[in-house]
Amino acid sequence: RLNAVVCGYLILSLPLAFVHIVKSKTQNSRVLLIILDVAMLGLITAGASSAAAIVYLAQKGNNNTNWFSICQQFNSFCERISGSLIGSFVAVVLLILLILLSAIALSRHH
């Protein structure tokens, strides 16, 4: 769900980003966009981290709480959730790169 929230935010922020490309005088809203992008980075990192914990629990289980590994019973589940986890962390890295590029662009225009 967090990935969907971040994706929705990024889609909704595209028109404002296009305004920044056309007009170079919009410094305050650029800073606001970077702040909101960092907040979205926090959300997507939290989502990816919690998914990593679930994948670990699904693969290894927890003997202290009698939670057994479920990967032996549901092979396709573990393959799909591992792929989703990789996709989430790729999204984290891409968002970090986008934030860095935005910050560099803002500092050059400032």
Secondary structure by P-SEA (a helix, b strand, c coil): caaaaaaaaaaaaaaaaaaaaacccaaaaaaaaaaaaaaaaaaaaaaaaaaaaaaaaaacccccccccccccccaaaaaaaaaaaaaaaaaaaaaaaaaaaaaaaaaaac
